[in-house]
Amino acid sequence: MKKLQIEYFAILREQAGKSGEFITTEASTAVEVFAGLQQAYGFADPKNFKLAVNDEFCAWDRPLSDGDHVVFLPPVAGG
């Protein structure tokens, strides 16, 4: 089990109803973490999302460690 700090932005923050949370999980990658959060909050398909772990952009299959800070960044729309 690992404890992760999760941060949400834009539509994810709206859907989760919060800007972040701490979770305890057995998931080993961000893909697995996101799948669980997707079930809990109804998040959209992450194909266009960016991922940062400990302030560095990375691949979704990067192994996660206890204490990691995980940020899910949906595409930004604006005008």
Chimera marker file (.cmm) of the C-alpha trace (Angstrom):
<marker_set name="trace">
<marker id="1" x="0.000" y="0.000" z="0.000" r="1" g="1" b="0" radius="0.5"/>
<marker id="2" x="1.142" y="3.502" z="-0.737" r="1" g="1" b="0" radius="0.5"/>
<marker id="3" x="-0.188" y="6.897" z="0.243" r="1" g="1" b="0" radius="0.5"/>
<marker id="4" x="-0.389" y="9.403" z="-2.632" r="1" g="1" b="0" radius="0.5"/>
<marker id="5" x="-1.262" y="13.071" z="-2.784" r="1" g="1" b="0" radius="0.5"/>
<marker id="6" x="-3.570" y="13.642" z="-5.756" r="1" g="1" b="0" radius="0.5"/>
<marker id="7" x="-4.290" y="17.059" z="-7.276" r="1" g="1" b="0" radius="0.5"/>
<marker id="8" x="-7.108" y="17.877" z="-9.712" r="1" g="1" b="0" radius="0.5"/>
<marker id="9" x="-7.482" y="20.799" z="-12.100" r="1" g="1" b="0" radius="0.5"/>
<marker id="10" x="-10.262" y="22.211" z="-14.306" r="1" g="1" b="0" radius="0.5"/>
<marker id="11" x="-13.015" y="19.706" z="-15.144" r="1" g="1" b="0" radius="0.5"/>
<marker id="12" x="-11.518" y="17.046" z="-12.892" r="1" g="1" b="0" radius="0.5"/>
<marker id="13" x="-11.703" y="19.402" z="-9.916" r="1" g="1" b="0" radius="0.5"/>
<marker id="14" x="-15.354" y="20.100" z="-10.735" r="1" g="1" b="0" radius="0.5"/>
<marker id="15" x="-16.227" y="16.420" z="-11.111" r="1" g="1" b="0" radius="0.5"/>
<marker id="16" x="-14.398" y="15.377" z="-7.933" r="1" g="1" b="0" radius="0.5"/>
<marker id="17" x="-15.797" y="18.330" z="-6.001" r="1" g="1" b="0" radius="0.5"/>
<marker id="18" x="-12.364" y="19.107" z="-4.574" r="1" g="1" b="0" radius="0.5"/>
<marker id="19" x="-8.937" y="20.267" z="-5.678" r="1" g="1" b="0" radius="0.5"/>
<marker id="20" x="-7.112" y="17.301" z="-4.235" r="1" g="1" b="0" radius="0.5"/>
<marker id="21" x="-6.955" y="14.506" z="-1.731" r="1" g="1" b="0" radius="0.5"/>
<marker id="22" x="-4.722" y="11.907" z="-0.163" r="1" g="1" b="0" radius="0.5"/>
<marker id="23" x="-5.473" y="8.320" z="-1.130" r="1" g="1" b="0" radius="0.5"/>
<marker id="24" x="-4.128" y="4.961" z="-0.033" r="1" g="1" b="0" radius="0.5"/>
<marker id="25" x="-3.853" y="2.509" z="-2.890" r="1" g="1" b="0" radius="0.5"/>
<marker id="26" x="-2.292" y="-0.710" z="-4.094" r="1" g="1" b="0" radius="0.5"/>
<marker id="27" x="-2.104" y="0.706" z="-7.646" r="1" g="1" b="0" radius="0.5"/>
<marker id="28" x="1.398" y="0.653" z="-9.070" r="1" g="1" b="0" radius="0.5"/>
<marker id="29" x="0.990" y="3.203" z="-11.906" r="1" g="1" b="0" radius="0.5"/>
<marker id="30" x="-0.942" y="6.392" z="-12.583" r="1" g="1" b="0" radius="0.5"/>
<marker id="31" x="-3.076" y="4.523" z="-15.120" r="1" g="1" b="0" radius="0.5"/>
<marker id="32" x="-4.303" y="2.247" z="-12.352" r="1" g="1" b="0" radius="0.5"/>
<marker id="33" x="-4.849" y="5.157" z="-9.940" r="1" g="1" b="0" radius="0.5"/>
<marker id="34" x="-6.793" y="7.111" z="-12.553" r="1" g="1" b="0" radius="0.5"/>
<marker id="35" x="-8.983" y="4.089" z="-13.359" r="1" g="1" b="0" radius="0.5"/>
<marker id="36" x="-10.063" y="3.917" z="-9.724" r="1" g="1" b="0" radius="0.5"/>
<marker id="37" x="-10.722" y="7.648" z="-9.570" r="1" g="1" b="0" radius="0.5"/>
<marker id="38" x="-12.601" y="7.426" z="-12.865" r="1" g="1" b="0" radius="0.5"/>
<marker id="39" x="-14.974" y="4.901" z="-11.290" r="1" g="1" b="0" radius="0.5"/>
<marker id="40" x="-15.399" y="7.030" z="-8.172" r="1" g="1" b="0" radius="0.5"/>
<marker id="41" x="-15.938" y="10.397" z="-9.880" r="1" g="1" b="0" radius="0.5"/>
<marker id="42" x="-16.930" y="9.631" z="-13.490" r="1" g="1" b="0" radius="0.5"/>
<marker id="43" x="-13.829" y="11.234" z="-14.995" r="1" g="1" b="0" radius="0.5"/>
<marker id="44" x="-13.531" y="11.341" z="-18.793" r="1" g="1" b="0" radius="0.5"/>
<marker id="45" x="-11.116" y="9.257" z="-20.855" r="1" g="1" b="0" radius="0.5"/>
<marker id="46" x="-7.597" y="10.489" z="-19.992" r="1" g="1" b="0" radius="0.5"/>
<marker id="47" x="-6.155" y="10.108" z="-23.529" r="1" g="1" b="0" radius="0.5"/>
<marker id="48" x="-5.466" y="13.855" z="-23.846" r="1" g="1" b="0" radius="0.5"/>
<marker id="49" x="-4.536" y="14.434" z="-20.213" r="1" g="1" b="0" radius="0.5"/>
<marker id="50" x="-1.024" y="15.187" z="-18.976" r="1" g="1" b="0" radius="0.5"/>
<marker id="51" x="0.455" y="13.600" z="-15.891" r="1" g="1" b="0" radius="0.5"/>
<marker id="52" x="3.006" y="15.000" z="-13.485" r="1" g="1" b="0" radius="0.5"/>
<marker id="53" x="4.543" y="13.094" z="-10.602" r="1" g="1" b="0" radius="0.5"/>
<marker id="54" x="6.595" y="15.034" z="-8.069" r="1" g="1" b="0" radius="0.5"/>
<marker id="55" x="6.544" y="18.151" z="-10.299" r="1" g="1" b="0" radius="0.5"/>
<marker id="56" x="7.831" y="16.362" z="-13.428" r="1" g="1" b="0" radius="0.5"/>
<marker id="57" x="5.807" y="15.417" z="-16.494" r="1" g="1" b="0" radius="0.5"/>
<marker id="58" x="6.026" y="11.680" z="-17.088" r="1" g="1" b="0" radius="0.5"/>
<marker id="59" x="4.507" y="8.670" z="-18.813" r="1" g="1" b="0" radius="0.5"/>
<marker id="60" x="1.317" y="7.156" z="-17.436" r="1" g="1" b="0" radius="0.5"/>
<marker id="61" x="3.011" y="3.806" z="-16.856" r="1" g="1" b="0" radius="0.5"/>
<marker id="62" x="5.693" y="5.265" z="-14.564" r="1" g="1" b="0" radius="0.5"/>
<marker id="63" x="5.848" y="3.273" z="-11.316" r="1" g="1" b="0" radius="0.5"/>
<marker id="64" x="4.528" y="5.173" z="-8.296" r="1" g="1" b="0" radius="0.5"/>
<marker id="65" x="6.078" y="5.196" z="-4.830" r="1" g="1" b="0" radius="0.5"/>
<marker id="66" x="4.724" y="5.902" z="-1.381" r="1" g="1" b="0" radius="0.5"/>
<marker id="67" x="4.489" y="9.651" z="-0.817" r="1" g="1" b="0" radius="0.5"/>
<marker id="68" x="4.338" y="10.649" z="-4.513" r="1" g="1" b="0" radius="0.5"/>
<marker id="69" x="2.501" y="13.830" z="-5.492" r="1" g="1" b="0" radius="0.5"/>
<marker id="70" x="0.381" y="13.035" z="-8.571" r="1" g="1" b="0" radius="0.5"/>
<marker id="71" x="-1.236" y="15.739" z="-10.714" r="1" g="1" b="0" radius="0.5"/>
<marker id="72" x="-3.752" y="15.010" z="-13.468" r="1" g="1" b="0" radius="0.5"/>
<marker id="73" x="-3.988" y="17.847" z="-16.020" r="1" g="1" b="0" radius="0.5"/>
<marker id="74" x="-6.853" y="17.816" z="-18.514" r="1" g="1" b="0" radius="0.5"/>
<marker id="75" x="-6.506" y="19.741" z="-21.793" r="1" g="1" b="0" radius="0.5"/>
<marker id="76" x="-6.897" y="23.477" z="-21.337" r="1" g="1" b="0" radius="0.5"/>
<marker id="77" x="-9.586" y="25.218" z="-23.363" r="1" g="1" b="0" radius="0.5"/>
<marker id="78" x="-9.810" y="28.935" z="-23.536" r="1" g="1" b="0" radius="0.5"/>
<marker id="79" x="-10.352" y="31.925" z="-25.636" r="1" g="1" b="0" radius="0.5"/>
<link id1="1" id2="2" r="1" g="1" b="0" radius="0.2"/>
<link id1="2" id2="3" r="1" g="1" b="0" radius="0.2"/>
<link id1="3" id2="4" r="1" g="1" b="0" radius="0.2"/>
<link id1="4" id2="5" r="1" g="1" b="0" radius="0.2"/>
<link id1="5" id2="6" r="1" g="1" b="0" radius="0.2"/>
<link id1="6" id2="7" r="1" g="1" b="0" radius="0.2"/>
<link id1="7" id2="8" r="1" g="1" b="0" radius="0.2"/>
<link id1="8" id2="9" r="1" g="1" b="0" radius="0.2"/>
<link id1="9" id2="10" r="1" g="1" b="0" radius="0.2"/>
<link id1="10" id2="11" r="1" g="1" b="0" radius="0.2"/>
<link id1="11" id2="12" r="1" g="1" b="0" radius="0.2"/>
<link id1="12" id2="13" r="1" g="1" b="0" radius="0.2"/>
<link id1="13" id2="14" r="1" g="1" b="0" radius="0.2"/>
<link id1="14" id2="15" r="1" g="1" b="0" radius="0.2"/>
<link id1="15" id2="16" r="1" g="1" b="0" radius="0.2"/>
<link id1="16" id2="17" r="1" g="1" b="0" radius="0.2"/>
<link id1="17" id2="18" r="1" g="1" b="0" radius="0.2"/>
<link id1="18" id2="19" r="1" g="1" b="0" radius="0.2"/>
<link id1="19" id2="20" r="1" g="1" b="0" radius="0.2"/>
<link id1="20" id2="21" r="1" g="1" b="0" radius="0.2"/>
<link id1="21" id2="22" r="1" g="1" b="0" radius="0.2"/>
<link id1="22" id2="23" r="1" g="1" b="0" radius="0.2"/>
<link id1="23" id2="24" r="1" g="1" b="0" radius="0.2"/>
<link id1="24" id2="25" r="1" g="1" b="0" radius="0.2"/>
<link id1="25" id2="26" r="1" g="1" b="0" radius="0.2"/>
<link id1="26" id2="27" r="1" g="1" b="0" radius="0.2"/>
<link id1="27" id2="28" r="1" g="1" b="0" radius="0.2"/>
<link id1="28" id2="29" r="1" g="1" b="0" radius="0.2"/>
<link id1="29" id2="30" r="1" g="1" b="0" radius="0.2"/>
<link id1="30" id2="31" r="1" g="1" b="0" radius="0.2"/>
<link id1="31" id2="32" r="1" g="1" b="0" radius="0.2"/>
<link id1="32" id2="33" r="1" g="1" b="0" radius="0.2"/>
<link id1="33" id2="34" r="1" g="1" b="0" radius="0.2"/>
<link id1="34" id2="35" r="1" g="1" b="0" radius="0.2"/>
<link id1="35" id2="36" r="1" g="1" b="0" radius="0.2"/>
<link id1="36" id2="37" r="1" g="1" b="0" radius="0.2"/>
<link id1="37" id2="38" r="1" g="1" b="0" radius="0.2"/>
<link id1="38" id2="39" r="1" g="1" b="0" radius="0.2"/>
<link id1="39" id2="40" r="1" g="1" b="0" radius="0.2"/>
<link id1="40" id2="41" r="1" g="1" b="0" radius="0.2"/>
<link id1="41" id2="42" r="1" g="1" b="0" radius="0.2"/>
<link id1="42" id2="43" r="1" g="1" b="0" radius="0.2"/>
<link id1="43" id2="44" r="1" g="1" b="0" radius="0.2"/>
<link id1="44" id2="45" r="1" g="1" b="0" radius="0.2"/>
<link id1="45" id2="46" r="1" g="1" b="0" radius="0.2"/>
<link id1="46" id2="47" r="1" g="1" b="0" radius="0.2"/>
<link id1="47" id2="48" r="1" g="1" b="0" radius="0.2"/>
<link id1="48" id2="49" r="1" g="1" b="0" radius="0.2"/>
<link id1="49" id2="50" r="1" g="1" b="0" radius="0.2"/>
<link id1="50" id2="51" r="1" g="1" b="0" radius="0.2"/>
<link id1="51" id2="52" r="1" g="1" b="0" radius="0.2"/>
<link id1="52" id2="53" r="1" g="1" b="0" radius="0.2"/>
<link id1="53" id2="54" r="1" g="1" b="0" radius="0.2"/>
<link id1="54" id2="55" r="1" g="1" b="0" radius="0.2"/>
<link id1="55" id2="56" r="1" g="1" b="0" radius="0.2"/>
<link id1="56" id2="57" r="1" g="1" b="0" radius="0.2"/>
<link id1="57" id2="58" r="1" g="1" b="0" radius="0.2"/>
<link id1="58" id2="59" r="1" g="1" b="0" radius="0.2"/>
<link id1="59" id2="60" r="1" g="1" b="0" radius="0.2"/>
<link id1="60" id2="61" r="1" g="1" b="0" radius="0.2"/>
<link id1="61" id2="62" r="1" g="1" b="0" radius="0.2"/>
<link id1="62" id2="63" r="1" g="1" b="0" radius="0.2"/>
<link id1="63" id2="64" r="1" g="1" b="0" radius="0.2"/>
<link id1="64" id2="65" r="1" g="1" b="0" radius="0.2"/>
<link id1="65" id2="66" r="1" g="1" b="0" radius="0.2"/>
<link id1="66" id2="67" r="1" g="1" b="0" radius="0.2"/>
<link id1="67" id2="68" r="1" g="1" b="0" radius="0.2"/>
<link id1="68" id2="69" r="1" g="1" b="0" radius="0.2"/>
<link id1="69" id2="70" r="1" g="1" b="0" radius="0.2"/>
<link id1="70" id2="71" r="1" g="1" b="0" radius="0.2"/>
<link id1="71" id2="72" r="1" g="1" b="0" radius="0.2"/>
<link id1="72" id2="73" r="1" g="1" b="0" radius="0.2"/>
<link id1="73" id2="74" r="1" g="1" b="0" radius="0.2"/>
<link id1="74" id2="75" r="1" g="1" b="0" radius="0.2"/>
<link id1="75" id2="76" r="1" g="1" b="0" radius="0.2"/>
<link id1="76" id2="77" r="1" g="1" b="0" radius="0.2"/>
<link id1="77" id2="78" r="1" g="1" b="0" radius="0.2"/>
<link id1="78" id2="79" r="1" g="1" b="0" radius="0.2"/>
</marker_set>
